[in-house]
Structures are given as structure tokens and as C-alpha cells.
Amino acid sequence: MELTRRALLATGATGSVTGCLSTGGSNVRYPETASDAALADADRTAVDAGGPEQQETPTANPQLATELRRIYGEIEWFATDYDESIERYQRVLGQAMATVQRVRDTAEFDANSLGLVRESADRAVATADTELGGHFGIPGQMREEVDAHLATIERFSDRGDLDRVDEELTRLYDYLRGIRSDHFVRTVLSDRQIDSALYRDLHDGTPDGDDDDDDDEDEAAPGLFELYHSTGYAGYAYNGPRYIEREPFGDDASDENEGQELLARQRRDFGAASEATDRTGFAYVVSYAVPNVSNQPTGLEPLDYQHTSLFVQRYADAQAASAAADTLFETSVTREGTYSFGRDRWHRVYYQGGGDVVYAFLIQAGPFVVVAAPSETAWEERIDWTEPLDRTWLWSR
């Protein structure tokens, strides 16, 4: 039996329910009406009769696979390559600063001096593009700024106005020092609070249709995604004016560590849906439904808001991913019907987690197996549960 998103929400409304879904716990009173029982029986009958679940070809999700390659690739880049890329970026900018300072310290400025400055600045821009391009927007901005300084230096050099040349060299030096600083890296090129290609890939990007403020009509609802990679890397993908104090997934070693508790919950909720054979890595993505900027408090506490999780496992190839999914279905995970996330149809699954039955959704796409929205509340008894996923690309068609 295939249930669309609308059908699932309608089904949840038929029972006697209260409150909002919180990942990992049940917030509903189980239905006792005849209509609910009939619906459950009909659902089981459809599965037993060989419905869409048995006809689905899990590898036929090429668009989702492409999106997952991009998103998982970004998470893995932050986990494995980010530190070395930032180190090379800062080193080459430091070399450019040294060249500018050396030219400033000389008594004269000529065409050779301009060539040295241009060469070192161009090398810095090229390094930024190589190391950070595609992840952050700094290379394009840097090119524009550097070109403006170089053009001004050349113009006043041609006029013989060396005082003005020296002033512009100082400005170029200060600019390079600013974008090389640890503060700039920590705030603009951060691997902890990421506002970059990764955020835009994860976020749905559609405007918030419920916003009554005409000025914000074209603004997308803000998103917050907490990230954890199997190498141990943890960070946020976030766009907004608020600084998030809590370290992602509990790098803070304090006794009351909400991040560590959240990480432990992922391991519990996804443990039975994990298959390590031929797996090259995995990532947890926790998506939050945060308020619009105008309604956000001064201190944004992620766990104050409704959230749900994705478990992305990457395998050596599509065949290995398919085999991993088959292994899960044959051992620890049971399928029961399907559910549509946007354009894709996912298996409804359940399994044991932490001594309780966990209900979730599973799909294979290319070399990936993804499990989404684990909860102790059964699929057909959830209500108002999709808001955190509304912020993700999964709802896009």
C-alpha cells in the first residue's frame, strides 16, 4: 500500500493524538477506533498481496543518487580534506602578504615590482579556488577585490604617484591579512557552522508560504542541519544571524552534554539499520525546524526545536549498496508498504532499537542506502511530524 505524504498526515489525524513528534519517542495515544483498525488491516493485506513494495526497483533512483553524491561528498570533504585545504590557503596568502610587504619596503616601485605583487596575488587567488572553490564563495570575491587593488596600484604607478601606490599596497596587505586570519576562517570559512554549498544542497530553498510578512515573501525558511561523519567529524550547516553556542555532536566534554546525547540517539536509532559490508563510510544528518529569523530567540538552542534524522551509508558501488539493503531486509529490518518523499518512493521499515520498535523509511539510490525519520511512533500514527524534513531537498521534485 503506497501512502503519500498527504495521506499519511490524514491518517494520523484519524486517531486520538496530542502534541508534536519528537524524534525517539512517542507522542500519541494509540488508536482504538474501528476505522483505525480497518486501515491497519487493509495496509497489511496490501503488502501480503504483493503490492508496490515487491515491484519496486531500489536502484532506479538516479536523481537522488546524484544529489547524495554531492551532499555526502561535501560532508566527507569537511571530514577529510578541510584542514589541509585551509592550511594551504593560509600559507599561500601569507606568502603573498610577505611579497607585498617586501615591495613596500623598497625605495622604488617599477614594472618589476608590480609584476611581483601581481604574481603573488594571483597565486593566492588560484590557491583559494583550488582548495576552497566549490565549497565556499571566497575565490570569486577574492578575485574581484584583488583585481581592484592591482588596477589602482598600476594606475597610480603610471602617474608616478608613489605615495598613493604605497597606500594601495597597504590596503591590499590588510585585505589579505583579513581573509587569512583565524577569525575569518572560523566565521566565514568555518567547518563548524557552515554557510556554503553544503547548506544550499541540503536545504529545500523554497520560500515559507506561511509567512505573513510581505518583506520576507521570497525568503526561504531557515534551515539547520547537524552533521556527523564516520571519521568523527561533526559540524553544522546553517544560514542565519544567530551564533550556536553548543558544539556539534558534543565536542564539549562537560557532564551535561546534549550533543553527546544526540549522537548516542543516532547510534541507537540506526544501529539495526547499519550494514558495514563493503561500506566506505556513513553520515548522520539531523534536520531542525527552526523559527524564522524574526522569531528566533537571542540564543538559538537546536534541541528546543522539532528535529529528525537521516542516516546515509555509502558503499563501494551500487551493487554493494543493493546487497547491503538485501542483507538488512533478510536480517534486522522488516518492510511494510511504501511512502513518497517528494518524487521518490521509500520503503516503510521497522526494527529493534534500544529495546523498542523503531519505525523509519529506507531507500537505496546508487551506492547509497538512506534511512530517514526514525521514531517509536508508527508511521500511520504520526501527526505534524514532517516539518524538519520540509527544510530538506528531499521534498523537492
C-alpha positions in Angstrom: 0.0 0.0 0.0 1.5 3.3 -1.0 0.9 6.2 1.2 1.7 9.7 0.1 2.7 12.4 2.5 -0.8 13.9 2.5 -2.3 10.5 3.1 0.0 9.8 6.0 -0.9 13.1 7.7 -4.6 12.5 7.2 -4.2 9.0 8.6 -2.5 10.4 11.7 -5.4 12.7 12.2 -8.0 9.9 12.4 -6.6 8.6 15.7 -6.8 10.3 19.2 -3.5 12.2 19.2 -1.9 15.1 21.1 1.4 17.1 20.8 4.1 17.1 18.2 6.6 14.3 17.2 9.9 14.3 19.0 12.5 12.0 17.5 13.0 8.9 19.5 9.7 9.0 21.5 6.0 8.5 21.1 3.7 11.5 21.4 0.4 9.8 20.5 -2.3 7.7 22.2 -2.7 4.6 20.1 -6.0 4.5 18.1 -8.8 2.4 19.3 -11.4 3.2 16.7 -12.8 0.7 14.2 -11.6 2.9 11.3 -8.0 2.8 12.5 -8.1 -1.0 12.9 -9.6 -1.4 9.4 -6.9 0.8 7.9 -4.1 -1.2 9.6 -5.7 -4.5 8.3 -6.1 -3.1 4.8 -2.4 -2.0 4.8 -1.2 -5.4 5.9 -3.4 -7.1 3.2 -2.0 -4.9 0.5 1.6 -5.8 1.5 0.8 -9.5 1.8 -0.9 -9.5 -1.7 2.4 -8.3 -3.3 1.8 -4.5 -3.6 4.2 -1.8 -4.9 6.8 -2.8 -2.3 7.6 -6.1 -4.1 7.7 -4.5 -7.5 10.0 -1.6 -6.6 13.5 -1.5 -8.0 15.6 0.3 -5.4 18.4 1.2 -7.8 16.0 3.2 -10.0 16.6 6.5 -8.2 19.4 8.1 -10.2 18.5 11.7 -9.4 18.5 11.0 -5.6 21.8 9.2 -6.1 23.3 12.3 -7.8 22.1 14.5 -5.0 23.5 12.2 -2.4 26.9 12.1 -4.1 27.1 15.8 -4.0 25.9 16.1 -0.4 27.8 13.2 1.0 30.9 14.3 -0.9 30.7 17.7 0.8 30.4 16.2 4.2 33.3 13.9 3.5 35.4 16.9 2.2 34.9 18.7 5.5 35.7 15.5 7.4 38.9 14.6 5.5 40.3 17.4 3.4 39.2 20.7 5.0 42.0 21.1 7.5 44.8 20.6 4.8 43.0 22.9 2.4 42.7 25.7 4.9 46.4 25.3 5.8 47.5 25.6 2.2 45.1 28.6 1.7 46.6 30.4 4.7 50.2 29.6 3.8 49.9 31.0 0.2 48.1 34.1 1.4 50.9 34.6 4.0 53.4 34.4 1.1 51.5 37.0 -0.8 51.5 39.3 2.2 55.2 38.9 2.6 55.7 39.8 -1.1 53.6 42.9 -0.8 55.5 44.0 2.4 58.8 43.4 0.7 57.8 45.6 -2.2 56.6 48.3 0.2 59.9 48.3 2.0 61.9 49.1 -1.2 62.7 52.7 -2.1 61.3 52.5 -5.6 58.3 50.9 -7.4 58.6 49.8 -11.0 57.1 47.4 -13.5 59.1 44.5 -11.9 57.6 45.4 -8.5 54.1 45.4 -9.9 54.8 42.0 -11.5 55.9 40.5 -8.2 52.8 41.8 -6.5 50.5 40.6 -9.2 52.1 37.1 -9.4 51.9 36.5 -5.7 48.3 37.8 -5.5 47.2 35.7 -8.5 48.8 32.7 -6.9 46.8 33.3 -3.7 43.5 33.6 -5.7 44.3 30.4 -7.7 45.1 28.5 -4.4 41.8 29.7 -2.9 40.0 28.5 -6.0 41.8 25.1 -6.0 41.4 24.5 -2.3 38.1 26.1 -1.4 36.3 26.7 -4.7 33.1 24.8 -5.0 32.8 24.7 -1.2 32.8 28.4 -0.3 32.3 31.6 -2.3 35.6 33.2 -1.3 37.5 32.7 -4.6 35.2 34.8 -6.7 35.0 37.6 -4.1 38.8 37.5 -3.7 39.4 37.8 -7.4 37.3 41.0 -7.6 38.9 42.6 -4.6 42.5 41.7 -5.6 41.9 42.9 -9.2 40.5 46.2 -7.9 43.7 46.8 -5.8 46.0 45.8 -8.6 44.3 48.1 -11.1 44.6 51.0 -8.6 48.3 50.3 -7.9 49.0 50.2 -11.7 47.1 53.4 -12.4 48.9 55.5 -9.8 52.3 53.8 -10.6 51.9 55.0 -14.2 51.3 58.5 -12.9 54.3 58.4 -10.7 52.3 58.8 -7.5 54.2 56.5 -5.3 52.5 57.7 -2.1 49.2 56.6 -3.5 50.8 53.3 -4.6 52.1 52.7 -1.1 48.7 53.4 0.3 47.1 50.9 -2.0 49.7 48.3 -1.3 48.9 48.7 2.4 45.2 48.2 1.6 46.0 45.1 -0.3 48.1 43.8 2.5 45.4 44.5 5.0 42.8 42.7 2.9 44.9 39.6 2.5 45.7 39.6 6.3 41.9 39.9 7.0 40.9 36.9 4.9 43.8 34.9 6.1 43.1 35.5 9.8 41.9 32.7 12.1 38.9 34.8 12.9 37.8 35.0 9.2 38.4 31.2 8.8 36.4 30.5 12.0 33.4 32.6 11.0 33.3 32.7 7.2 35.2 29.5 6.2 34.0 27.5 9.1 33.8 23.8 9.3 31.7 24.0 12.4 28.9 26.4 11.4 28.9 26.0 7.6 27.2 28.5 5.3 28.3 27.3 2.0 27.4 24.9 -0.9 26.7 22.2 1.6 23.9 24.2 3.3 22.4 25.0 -0.1 22.5 21.4 -1.2 20.8 20.2 2.0 18.2 23.0 2.1 15.0 22.9 0.1 15.4 26.6 -0.7 11.7 27.3 -1.2 10.0 30.3 0.4 8.0 29.9 3.5 4.4 30.1 2.3 3.1 30.6 5.8 5.0 33.8 6.4 2.6 36.8 6.5 5.4 39.4 6.2 5.5 40.6 2.6 9.1 41.7 3.0 10.1 38.1 3.6 7.9 36.7 0.9 10.8 35.4 -1.2 12.9 34.3 1.8 13.4 30.5 2.3 12.6 29.2 5.8 15.8 28.9 7.7 17.5 25.5 8.0 19.8 24.0 10.5 21.5 20.6 9.8 23.8 18.9 12.3 26.3 16.7 10.7 28.4 13.7 11.8 30.8 11.7 9.6 32.1 8.2 10.4 35.6 9.7 10.7 34.5 11.5 13.8 33.9 14.9 12.2 31.0 16.9 13.5 29.6 20.3 12.4 26.6 22.4 11.4 25.2 23.5 8.1 23.3 26.7 9.0 22.3 30.0 7.5 21.2 32.8 9.8 22.3 35.6 12.1 22.4 33.6 15.4 25.5 32.0 16.7 25.0 28.5 18.0 26.9 28.0 21.2 26.6 24.2 21.7 29.4 22.3 20.0 28.0 19.9 17.3 27.5 16.4 18.4 29.2 17.0 21.8 32.8 18.1 21.3 32.3 19.8 24.6 33.3 17.4 27.3 31.0 18.8 30.0 28.9 16.5 32.1 25.6 17.8 30.7 26.4 17.3 27.0 23.3 17.4 24.8 25.4 16.8 21.7 26.8 13.5 23.0 23.2 12.5 23.9 22.1 13.3 20.4 24.9 11.3 18.9 24.1 8.4 21.2 20.5 8.6 20.0 21.6 8.3 16.3 23.6 5.2 17.1 20.7 3.7 18.9 18.0 4.6 16.4 20.0 3.5 13.3 22.0 0.6 14.8 19.9 -2.2 13.4 19.7 -0.5 10.0 23.5 -0.4 9.7 25.4 -2.8 7.4 29.2 -2.5 7.3 30.0 -4.9 4.5 31.6 -3.0 1.6 30.6 0.3 3.2 33.1 3.1 2.6 31.6 5.5 5.2 28.5 6.9 6.7 27.0 10.2 8.0 24.2 11.3 10.2 22.3 14.4 9.3 19.9 15.9 11.9 17.5 18.4 10.4 15.8 21.0 12.6 12.7 23.1 12.1 14.0 26.4 13.5 11.8 29.5 13.6 12.1 32.3 11.0 14.8 34.8 11.8 12.3 37.4 13.1 11.0 34.8 15.6 14.3 33.4 16.7 15.5 34.0 20.3 18.8 35.6 21.0 20.3 32.3 22.0 19.4 29.6 19.4 19.2 26.2 21.2 18.9 23.5 18.5 17.3 20.8 20.7 14.5 23.2 21.6 13.0 22.6 18.1 11.5 19.7 16.4 14.1 17.6 14.6 14.5 14.4 12.8 17.4 12.4 11.3 18.9 10.9 8.2 21.4 8.0 8.1 23.4 8.0 4.9 25.6 4.9 4.2 27.9 4.9 1.2 29.1 1.7 -0.4 31.8 0.7 -2.9 29.2 0.8 -5.7 25.5 0.4 -6.5 25.7 -3.4 -6.4 27.3 -3.4 -2.9 24.6 -1.0 -1.7 21.8 -3.2 -3.2 23.4 -6.2 -1.4 23.6 -4.3 1.8 19.9 -3.4 1.6 19.0 -7.0 0.9 21.0 -8.1 3.9 19.2 -5.7 6.1 15.8 -6.9 4.8 16.8 -10.5 5.4 18.1 -9.9 8.9 17.3 -7.0 11.1 14.9 -4.8 9.1 11.3 -5.5 8.1 9.4 -3.8 5.3 5.8 -2.8 5.3 4.5 -0.7 2.4 6.0 2.4 0.9 5.9 6.1 1.3 6.6 9.0 -1.0 9.2 11.6 -0.1 8.8 14.2 -3.0 9.4 12.3 -6.2 10.9 9.1 -4.6 9.2 6.1 -3.0 10.8 4.8 0.1 10.2 1.5 2.0 8.4 1.8 5.3 10.6 -0.2 7.7 10.7 -1.2 11.3 13.4 -2.8 13.5 14.5 -3.1 17.1 16.4 -0.2 18.6 17.3 0.2 22.3 14.7 -2.3 23.3 11.9 -0.7 21.4 10.5 -0.9 17.9 11.8 1.9 15.7 9.8 2.9 12.6 11.6 4.6 9.8 11.9 4.9 6.0 14.6 3.3 3.8 15.7 3.8 0.2 18.7 2.7 -1.9 19.9 5.1 -4.5 23.1 4.2 -6.5 25.9 3.5 -4.0 23.9 4.8 -1.0 21.4 3.4 1.4 19.5 6.0 3.3 17.3 5.6 6.4 15.1 8.6 7.5 12.9 9.8 10.3 13.3 7.1 12.9 10.7 7.1 15.7 9.0 4.9 18.2 5.7 6.3 16.8 4.4 4.2 13.9 4.2 5.8 10.5 0.4 5.8 10.3 0.1 7.4 13.8 2.4 10.3 13.3 1.0 13.8 13.1 2.7 17.1 12.3 6.0 15.3 12.0 7.4 16.4 8.7 8.4 20.0 9.4 12.1 19.3 9.9 12.1 17.4 6.6 10.3 20.2 4.9 13.5 22.1 5.1 15.5 19.5 3.1 15.9 18.8 -0.6 14.0 15.5 -0.2 10.7 17.3 -0.7 11.8 18.9 -3.9 10.5 17.4 -7.1 
